[in-house]
């Protein structure tokens, strides 16, 4: 199915304390006064049922929000008019989600980074009709990580996420709970959702996709706020950074070039903290970092330009303002993750995926009725992602993987942790050690795709099923599509 034409979605006023939100082709570096307090998404409180299941309720809804005082505008969100609350659960929890769709069109909710049965994954086969409710449930069984949730309807994912449908899903693990890492949500453990928007001179949010990349804007929001500041009250602050943009890539650093520690990648903690001055995140990627502050510090977090086509411009993101006195926190521990590295067995299956144009993998566009790959449960494989053109990235549902090399070179040390999304530079090949789970379902697929959302919508996506080992040859390669809505 071809991607729907995006409609112009007007009405979101500019989120500005200062700095013109209308024309910022050179970015907004140095133009902000950071007059707006950073909004920290609220934690979603579950209802605990008699059997101990933690039930979370999310409603997808349209609304009106005063993103600029006195100018209510139309947006989409979960349990509110824009973005969504943070869901938090720990390893061993039984969780049940109630996702209600109050939008005027079908959508889905995908649990990005979650290891769970395919029928609960929230991909394009688990559509929720307007007025309908979807009730997936599963047991959390994976290491501590920063995951997120967002729509995944084939053909309209970019529009649904861009309008505001995104939220964080934090996973805790008792095995690492005693590590001493900052963990007080909203105080020294702070989520940062980075998104860019296209705003006209009147502050109207436009869905005006560029031919190659789709929705790339010049106004950067953090947790839905333009020009925000955050009040630091502790000596160490843990930042969980999500690139929630449709296509933009960020190169994040502090303006004073202070060093900080990366402690986690998409799918979990690193074995040890990695000191850096700058990190990169392509769409869908997450990083956890810990930064040290001194009393009365004032420093700006920014993104600097790159040369990948999706990372142009320098942008000031967020200002940290430290109090006169800071509550001390223990130093970052030298050892973090207890999860063993992914070991590739001798003779492991190798699969090759060729990304071409903006809508094909291995020469084919996504087909909802076609199973592209069949994987035995529990397998560890090597996947070669060959990019023949401009910048792409690659996300695999359900799995954890490690980046073996990028054009034969090891990735930066801070990107050698467990991941589920990887940047694939133009005209390069990335090799991944991919660890698959044990949930089997020959009739319900997971997805792999470019997480530049326009590319995903246009067809740069494939489907795989996980099956009982030894049954791969007998699995049908076609699916009925009566439950898909385009």
C-alpha positions in Angstrom: 0.0 0.0 0.0 1.3 3.4 -0.9 1.6 6.1 1.8 -1.3 8.4 2.2 -0.9 12.0 1.2 -0.4 14.0 4.3 -3.0 16.6 5.1 -2.0 20.0 6.2 -2.6 20.0 9.9 -2.8 23.6 11.1 -3.3 25.2 14.4 -0.3 24.6 16.7 1.0 27.9 17.8 4.7 28.5 18.2 6.1 27.5 21.5 8.3 30.5 22.2 9.4 32.6 25.0 11.5 34.5 22.5 13.2 33.8 19.2 11.2 33.9 16.0 9.6 30.5 15.4 8.8 31.2 11.9 12.0 31.2 9.8 15.0 29.4 11.2 16.7 27.8 8.3 20.0 28.3 10.1 18.7 26.9 13.4 18.0 28.7 16.6 21.4 28.7 18.2 22.0 31.7 20.3 18.5 33.2 19.8 16.6 31.7 22.8 16.1 33.2 26.3 14.9 29.9 27.8 11.9 31.5 29.4 9.8 28.3 29.6 10.1 25.7 32.3 10.7 22.2 31.0 7.6 20.1 31.3 8.3 16.6 32.6 5.7 14.1 31.4 3.7 12.8 34.4 4.1 9.2 35.5 1.0 7.1 34.6 -0.4 5.4 37.7 -1.6 1.9 37.1 -4.5 0.1 38.6 -3.3 -3.1 40.3 -5.7 -5.9 39.9 -6.3 -8.8 42.3 -3.8 -11.1 40.6 -1.1 -8.3 40.7 -1.4 -7.2 37.1 -0.6 -3.6 36.6 -3.2 -2.1 34.3 -2.4 1.1 32.4 -5.0 3.1 30.4 -4.1 5.2 27.4 -6.5 7.2 25.3 -5.5 8.6 21.9 -7.3 11.8 21.5 -7.5 15.1 19.7 -7.5 18.2 21.8 -6.8 21.9 22.1 -3.8 23.2 24.1 -2.5 26.6 25.0 1.0 26.0 23.8 1.2 29.7 23.5 -0.8 31.7 26.1 -4.1 32.8 24.9 -3.9 30.8 21.6 -5.5 27.4 22.0 -4.5 25.1 19.1 -5.3 21.6 17.8 -3.0 18.8 18.7 -3.0 15.0 19.3 -1.9 13.2 22.4 -2.3 10.3 24.9 -4.5 11.1 28.0 -4.2 14.7 27.1 -3.9 17.0 24.1 -0.2 16.6 23.4 2.4 13.8 23.8 1.7 11.2 26.5 2.4 10.2 30.1 5.5 8.1 31.1 4.7 4.5 31.7 7.0 2.7 34.2 7.2 -0.9 35.0 9.9 -3.4 36.3 11.1 -6.7 35.2 8.7 -9.4 36.3 5.7 -7.2 36.2 2.5 -8.4 34.5 1.2 -5.5 32.6 -2.1 -4.9 30.8 -2.7 -2.0 28.6 -6.1 -0.5 27.7 -5.6 1.7 24.6 -8.7 3.6 23.5 -8.9 5.4 20.2 -10.9 8.6 20.3 -9.3 9.9 17.0 -11.3 10.1 13.8 -9.3 7.5 12.1 -7.7 4.1 12.8 -4.3 3.9 14.4 -2.1 1.6 16.5 0.3 1.9 19.5 3.6 0.2 19.1 5.8 -0.5 22.2 9.1 0.4 20.7 12.0 -1.5 22.3 9.7 -4.0 24.1 10.3 -7.8 23.9 6.8 -9.3 23.8 4.5 -11.6 21.7 3.9 -10.3 18.1 0.2 -10.0 18.7 0.9 -7.5 21.5 3.5 -5.5 19.5 1.2 -2.8 18.1 2.5 -2.9 14.6 0.4 -2.2 11.5 -1.6 -5.4 11.9 -3.0 -4.4 15.4 -5.2 -1.6 14.2 -7.5 0.2 16.6 -10.6 1.5 15.0 -12.1 4.9 16.0 -14.0 4.3 19.2 -12.3 0.9 19.7 -10.1 -0.4 22.6 -7.1 -2.7 22.3 -6.1 -4.7 25.4 -2.6 -6.2 25.0 -1.0 -7.9 28.0 2.4 -9.4 28.7 5.1 -10.0 31.3 8.1 -7.6 31.4 11.2 -9.8 31.0 14.1 -7.7 29.8 16.8 -5.5 31.4 16.3 -2.0 32.5 15.9 0.3 29.5 14.4 3.5 28.2 11.7 2.5 25.7 8.8 4.4 24.1 5.4 4.1 22.5 4.0 5.6 19.4 1.6 4.9 16.5 2.6 2.5 13.7 -0.3 2.5 11.1 1.2 1.7 7.7 1.2 4.8 5.6 0.4 7.4 8.2 2.9 6.8 11.0 4.7 10.1 10.3 1.6 12.2 10.6 0.4 10.5 13.8 3.7 10.9 15.6 4.2 14.4 14.3 0.9 15.6 15.7 1.9 14.5 19.1 1.3 10.8 19.7 4.4 9.7 21.6 5.4 8.8 25.2 8.1 7.1 27.2 8.0 3.6 28.6 10.7 3.1 31.3 11.8 -0.3 32.4 13.4 -1.0 35.7 15.3 -4.1 36.7 15.9 -5.2 40.3 19.3 -6.6 39.3 20.6 -3.1 38.6 18.3 -1.1 41.0 21.1 -0.9 43.6 23.6 0.6 41.2 23.3 4.1 42.8 22.4 5.7 39.5 20.2 8.8 39.8 16.6 7.5 39.9 14.2 10.1 41.3 11.9 10.8 38.3 11.7 14.4 37.3 14.4 15.5 39.8 17.7 13.7 38.9 16.3 11.2 36.4 14.8 13.3 33.6 13.4 12.3 30.2 14.1 14.5 27.2 11.9 13.9 24.1 13.5 15.8 21.2 11.2 16.6 18.3 11.4 19.1 15.4 8.4 21.0 13.9 7.7 23.0 10.8 6.1 26.3 11.9 5.1 29.1 9.6 5.6 32.8 10.6 2.2 32.7 12.3 3.2 29.8 14.4 1.0 27.3 12.5 2.3 23.7 12.5 2.4 22.4 9.0 2.6 18.9 7.6 4.8 19.8 4.6 7.0 16.8 3.8 10.2 17.3 1.9 10.6 15.0 -1.0 13.5 12.9 0.4 13.1 13.1 4.2 9.6 14.0 4.9 8.9 16.1 8.0 12.0 18.0 9.0 11.5 21.3 10.9 13.7 24.1 12.2 12.0 24.5 15.6 13.1 22.0 18.2 10.8 21.1 21.1 11.9 19.3 24.3 9.0 17.5 25.9 6.8 19.7 23.8 8.4 22.9 25.0 10.2 25.5 22.9 13.2 27.2 24.6 12.9 25.4 28.0 15.0 25.6 31.1 15.5 22.9 33.8 16.3 23.7 37.4 19.1 21.4 38.7 19.0 20.5 42.4 21.5 17.6 42.5 25.2 17.2 41.6 24.4 14.5 39.1 21.5 14.3 36.7 20.6 11.4 34.5 19.0 12.3 31.2 17.1 9.8 29.1 17.2 11.3 25.6 14.8 10.1 23.0 14.9 11.2 19.3 11.2 11.4 18.7 11.5 13.2 15.4 10.3 12.0 12.1 13.6 12.3 10.3 16.0 14.7 12.0 19.2 13.5 13.5 20.8 15.2 16.5 24.5 15.6 17.6 24.0 16.5 21.2 26.6 18.2 23.4 26.9 20.9 26.1 27.8 24.4 24.9 30.9 24.4 27.3 31.9 21.0 25.9 31.9 19.4 29.3 32.3 15.7 29.4 29.5 13.4 30.5 29.0 9.7 30.8 26.8 7.5 28.5 25.4 4.8 30.7 22.8 3.2 28.4 21.7 2.7 24.8 18.3 1.7 23.4 17.9 -1.7 24.9 19.7 -1.4 28.2 22.7 -0.2 30.3 26.3 -0.4 29.1 28.7 -2.7 30.9 30.6 0.5 32.1 30.0 4.2 31.7 31.6 5.8 28.7 33.0 9.4 28.9 32.2 11.6 25.9 31.7 15.2 24.8 29.1 14.5 22.1 26.6 11.8 21.1 24.4 11.2 18.0 20.9 10.0 17.9 19.0 9.2 14.7 15.1 8.9 14.8 13.9 6.3 17.3 17.2 6.0 19.1 17.6 6.5 22.9 20.6 7.2 25.1 20.9 7.5 28.8 23.6 9.9 30.0 24.7 11.2 33.4 26.1 14.8 33.7 27.7 16.5 36.7 26.8 20.0 37.7 28.3 22.5 40.2 26.3 25.1 42.2 25.1 28.0 40.1 26.1 26.3 36.8 24.3 27.6 33.8 24.8 25.6 30.6 23.0 25.0 27.3 22.4 21.6 25.8 22.6 21.9 22.0 22.6 19.9 18.8 25.3 20.8 16.2 25.2 20.3 12.5 26.4 17.2 10.7 26.8 16.2 7.0 24.2 13.4 6.7 21.4 15.4 5.1 19.1 14.9 8.1 21.3 16.8 10.6 21.7 20.3 9.2 21.7 23.4 11.5 22.9 24.2 15.0 20.1 24.2 17.6 20.0 25.2 21.2 17.7 22.7 23.0 17.6 23.3 26.7 19.2 25.4 29.4 20.3 23.9 32.8 20.2 26.3 35.7 21.8 24.9 38.9 20.7 26.0 42.4 23.1 27.7 44.8 23.3 24.5 46.8 23.0 21.0 45.2 22.1 17.7 46.9 25.1 15.4 46.5 24.7 12.2 44.6 27.2 9.3 44.6 29.5 9.0 41.6 28.6 6.9 38.6 29.5 3.3 39.3 32.3 1.7 37.3 30.2 -1.3 36.4 26.6 -1.1 35.2 24.9 -3.9 33.3 24.9 -7.4 34.4 23.4 -8.7 31.2 26.0 -10.7 29.1 27.1 -9.4 25.7 25.4 -11.0 22.7 27.6 -13.9 21.5 27.3 -15.0 17.9 27.7 -18.8 17.6 29.9 -20.3 15.0 28.0 -20.9 11.8 25.2 -18.3 12.7 22.7 -17.5 10.0 23.5 -14.3 8.1 20.9 -12.3 6.3 21.4 -9.3 4.0 19.2 -6.3 3.6 19.8 -3.7 0.9 18.3 -0.3 1.4 17.7 1.6 -1.9 15.8 4.9 -2.6 13.4 5.8 0.1 10.9 2.9 -0.2 12.6 -0.4 -0.8 14.4 -3.2 1.1 15.9 -5.8 -1.1 14.2 -4.3 -4.1 10.7 -4.6 -2.7 8.3 -2.2 -1.0 6.4 -3.3 2.1 3.5 -5.7 1.5 1.2 -6.3 4.4 0.4 -9.8 3.0 4.0 -11.0 2.5 6.3 -12.6 5.1 9.8 -11.7 4.2 11.8 -13.6 6.7 11.2 -16.6 9.0 13.4 -16.8 12.1 13.7 -19.7 14.6 13.0 -18.7 18.2 16.0 -18.0 20.3 18.3 -17.6 17.4 21.3 -15.2 17.3 22.0 -14.1 13.7 24.2 -11.6 11.8 22.3 -9.1 9.8 24.0 -7.0 7.1 22.3 -3.7 6.4 23.7 -2.3 3.2 22.7 1.3 2.4 23.2 2.1 -1.3 22.0 5.7 -1.2 21.6 8.6 1.4 21.2 8.4 5.1 18.8 5.8 6.6 18.5 4.0 9.9 17.2 0.6 10.8 14.9 -0.6 13.6 14.0 -4.3 14.3 11.0 -5.0 16.5 11.2 -7.4 19.5 15.0 -8.0 19.3 18.1 -6.7 21.0 21.2 -6.3 18.9 24.8 -5.1 19.1 26.5 -3.2 16.3 29.5 -5.3 15.2 30.9 -2.8 12.7 30.2 0.1 10.3 32.0 -0.4 7.0 34.4 -2.7 8.8 35.2 -0.2 11.6 34.0 -0.6 15.2 31.3 1.8 16.3 32.1 4.4 18.9 32.5 2.8 22.4 29.3 4.5 23.7 27.3 2.8 20.9 28.4 -0.8 21.6 25.6 -1.5 24.1 22.3 -3.3 23.5 20.3 -1.5 20.8 17.2 -1.9 18.6 17.7 1.0 16.2 20.9 2.0 14.4 22.0 4.8 12.1 23.2 3.6 8.7 25.2 6.3 6.9 24.8 6.8 3.2 26.7 4.2 1.1 27.8 2.1 4.0 27.1 -1.3 5.5 26.4 -2.0 9.1 26.6 -5.5 10.6 24.5 -6.4 13.6 24.5 -9.3 16.0 20.8 -9.8 16.5 19.3 -11.7 19.4 15.7 -13.0 18.9 13.2 -13.8 21.5 11.3 -17.0 22.3 7.7 -15.9 21.5 6.5 -17.9 18.5 3.6 -17.1 16.2 3.8 -18.2 12.5 0.8 -16.0 11.6 1.6 -12.6 13.2 4.7 -10.8 12.1 7.1 -8.3 13.6 8.5 -5.4 11.5 12.0 -4.2 10.5 12.2 -0.9 8.8 13.9 2.5 8.4 12.8 4.7 11.3 12.8 7.9 9.1 9.1 7.8 9.2 8.4 9.0 5.6 10.5 6.1 4.4 8.7 3.6 6.6 5.4 5.0 5.3 6.4 4.7 1.7 7.4 1.1 2.0 11.0 0.8 3.4 9.8 -2.0 5.8 9.6 -5.8 5.9 8.0 -8.4 8.0 9.4 -11.5 9.9 7.8 -14.2 12.0 9.5 -16.1 14.9 8.6 -19.8 14.8 9.4 -23.0 16.6 12.9 -24.2 15.5 12.7 -26.8 12.8 9.3 -25.5 11.4 10.7 -22.7 9.3 10.1 -24.4 5.9 6.5 -25.1 6.6 5.5 -21.6 7.6 3.2 -19.8 5.0 4.7 -16.8 3.4 1.5 -14.9 2.9 -1.1 -13.4 5.3 -4.7 -12.2 5.1 -4.9 -8.4 5.2 -8.6 -7.9 6.1 -7.6 -6.3 9.4 -5.4 -3.6 7.8 -6.7 -0.1 7.1 -4.8 2.3 4.9 
